Amino acid sequence: MEERELKALVSLLDDDDGQIVSHVEKKILSIGVSIIPLLELEWENCFNAKAQERIEELIHVLQYELVKNRLQEWYATKDRDLLTGMWILSTYQYPDADLTKLKQDLEQIYYETWLEFRSDLYPFDQVKVINSVLFGKLKFGPNSKNFHSPGNSLINIVLETRKGNPITLSVIYMLVAQKLKLPVFGVNLPNLFILTYKDDKNTQFYINAFNRGLIFSKQDIENYISELHLTPQASFYEPCDNVEIIRRALRNMIMSFEKMGEHTKADEVKVLLVEISDGRDLGV
């Protein structure tokens, strides 16, 4: 659509006739996400509050569809790259979030860690090196003051602020560790997402990225499960796949938005969760 035609359509968004407005909105939405830049330009040049509000709603609808499409495409891929999945979640709140920038940020963290890392160290000591860099030198840590902020689930925000929730801190930790060739994976522990170091030599222990990389044992998990009065399951001890991690991050986002009273956003994220749920329990 030419800019002149779009301007003509947008000029009708402040019409008092609801049918006209509805027709215009459907016409704009039918064009798809390619029209977003033109809508943003029209919003900047628009001085009618009602029309601006309707343009904002149209942009949000189109951007939300883009997030859904990206998530569906990601779910259909073979490797289901974890960073790409986390980036897609970030674009729900920050449509301009840049995947290339996220890769560069993580590459810098990896480099800072690699400078102090030695492959001949014992696994415990290798993990302690990562802990020293991430939580000591780079000051990553829990956002305890604002635990329910949706930003804690968005990797672009956590990389910027160095504060996050268990799953996002664990994802950053895991991506750095795996780039260092360490067998570190996510574990879907109830109420707390953790990591496990598990190699093919029967070495396995656990890491709490939310507590400065605290190392603990299977017995500690068993005690934790007992305190929660839950029946032990294999998934509480073993690595989970990237889809489970993204599902967990989406559940965190839902809970955050509900705690903040942003129920419309919570409902939209629930739809995103359904897209990759395979009919599983969608409880938060």
N, C-alpha and C positions, 0 to 999 in steps of 0.2 A: 504494500500500500504506500502510495506517495504521501509525503508529509502534508501536502495541501488537503488531501482527502481525510487524513487523520484529524487535522485541525477542525475540519468541518464536522466530523463525528463528535469530537471532544466538546465542541461548542454546544452540543445538544445535551450534554450530561447534567446541566443545571436546569433543564426543562422541568416545568411543573407537572407535565403529563407523564405519569408513571409508565405508561405503555411505550412511549417514545424512548424514555431512558432505558427501559428493559431491552428494547430492540437494539439500541445503540450498544449496550453492554455485551449482548450476545454476539453482535457483529464483530466487536473488538476482540472478544475472547476466542472467536472462531479463527482468527488469524494466527493465534498461538504465541509462543514465547518470543518469537522474532520481533514482535512489536514492542517489547518492554523498553528498549532504549528510547524509542519515539515517545512512549507514554511518559517516561521520566523527564524528557525534555519539555513536553507539554505541561507537566506538573510544575516545573520550574518557572514557566512563563505564564502560568494561569494565576489570575488574581481573584477568582471566584471560589470562596471557601467550600461551597457545596460540591462544585465540580472537582476541586482538588481532592476532597474526601473520597469521591467516587473513583477518581483516577488511582488513588492509593489502594483502594479495595481491589480494583482490576489488576494492578501490578502484583498485589499479594496473591491473588488467585492464580495468576500465571506463574509466578515464582514457585508457589506451592506445587503446582503441577510439574514444574521442572524438577523439583526435589523428588517427587514421587517417581517420575520417569527415570531419573538417575539411579534411585535406589532399586527400582525394578531391574534396570540394566546391570547394576552391580551384582545383584542377587543371582542373575542369570549367567554371570561369568564363571569361569572355572576356578580361578585362584581366589576371588573375593578378597582382594587386597585390603588389609585392615586400615591403612592410612586413608585410602580412597573412601572407604565406608565412613570413617570418622569425619572426613571433609564434607561428605554429602550431608551429614547431620548438622554440621556447622552452617551450611548454606541455608538451612531453614530459618535461622535467625540472622545470618549475615550472608545474603545472596552474593556479595562480591568477594567472599573468602576465596583465596587463591591457593590451589593445590600445589603449584610450583613453589610458592612461598613457604608452605608447610614443610615440603621436602627439604628446602634449603635450611630452615630452622632446625629440623631434626638432624640434618647432615652436620651442622655446626655442633650440636650437642654430642653427636657420635664422635666428632673429631676431638672435642675437649676430653672425652672419656678415653679415646684411643691413645692419646698422648700419655696417659698414666697407666694404661692397661698392659698386662703381660699374659700371654697365652700359656706360659709354663706355671702359672700359679694354680693352687688348688681351687676348686669351684667356690668354696666359701670366701676365699680371699679375692677371687675375681669379682664376686658380687659386692664385696666390701669396697672395691675400687669404684664400681658404678655408684654405690651409695654415697661415697665421698664426693664424687663429682656432681651428681644430680642434686643431692640434698645439702651438701656442704658448700661446694664452690658455686653452683648455679642457683642455689636457694629455692629449689622446688619444694613444695610442701602442701599440706591440707588447707583448704579454705574454711577453717573452723569458725571464723566470725560470721560467714555468710554461707553456711553449708548447703542451703536449699536454692542458691542462685542457679538459674538455668545455665549460666556461663560456665559453671563447673563441669558440665558435660560436653562442652564445645572445645575441641582440641586447639583451635586457633586462639581462643581466649586464654586457655591454660598455658600455651606456649608463650603468650605475651605477658601474662601476669605472674606466671610460675606458681599459681595456686589452683587447686582443683579438687575433685572428689576421687574416691578410690579407683574407679574404673579408668578415668582419663589419665591419672598419674601412672597407673599400671600399664596403660597402652603405650605411653611415651617410654617408660622403662623397658618394656618388652621389645619395642621397635629398635631401641638402641642396643639392647643385649643381643638380639638376634643378628643385628648388623655386625656385632663383634663375634658372631658364630657361636653364641652360647644357646643351649637348649632351654630357653625360658619361655613359658607359656602362661596364658590366663587360666584361672580356676574360678568357677561359678559357685563360690561359697555363699550361703544365705546371709543377707544383710551386709556382706563385705566381700568385694571383689579382690582377689589376691593373685599372686603369681607362684608358679612352681618351677624349680630347676630340676629337670628330669632328663638324664642322658641314657645311653644304651648300655651303661656299665652298672645299672641299678643304683645309681646315685640320685636321690631325690630329697629335696627339702623345699621349704616354702618361704615366700618373701612378701612382706606387707609394705607396699609402696606408699600407703597412706600413713605409715609410721616410720618414715625415714629408712625404708628398706629392711626393717627388722626381720631377721632370719628365725624361723621356727620349724617345728617338726610335725609329723603326722599325729603324734600323741596330743600336741597342742590343739590341732583341729578337732580331734575326738573329744577333748575336754570342752571346746567351744560348742560343738554340736550338742553335747550332753547338757550344757547350761541353757541352751535354747529349747531343750526338750524335743528335739527333732530326731527322726529315724535316719541313721547314716545312709548315704547314697554314694555310689561310685563317683558321681559328678562333683561331690564335695572335695575330692582328693585329686582328680585327674584333669589334664588339660582340656579346655573347651575350644571349639573352633571359632573362626572370625565372625560367623553369623551370630553365634550366641553372645559374643562380645557386643556387637552392634545392637542386638535385641536388648541386652542389659542397659546399654547407654540410652536407648530410646525409653525404656521404663524409668530410668532416672530423670530424663527430661520431662516425662509425663508427671511424675511425682513433684518435680520442682515447679512446674507451671501451676499445678493444683494448689501447692502450698502458697504460691504467690497470688492466687485468686484469678489466674489467667486461664479460665476453663475452656475458652474457645481454642486456644493454642494447645492445651492438653488434649482436646478431642482430635485436633488435626494430627498431632503426633501419634495418637492411638491408631489412626488410619495408616500411618507410615509403618507402625509395628505390624499391623495386619498384613501388609504387603509382603513381609518376610517371615510370617509366623507359621506357615504350613499347618494351620489349624491348631497350633499348640495353645496352652494356657497363656492368656494375655495379661494375667494379673501383674500388677506393678510390684 
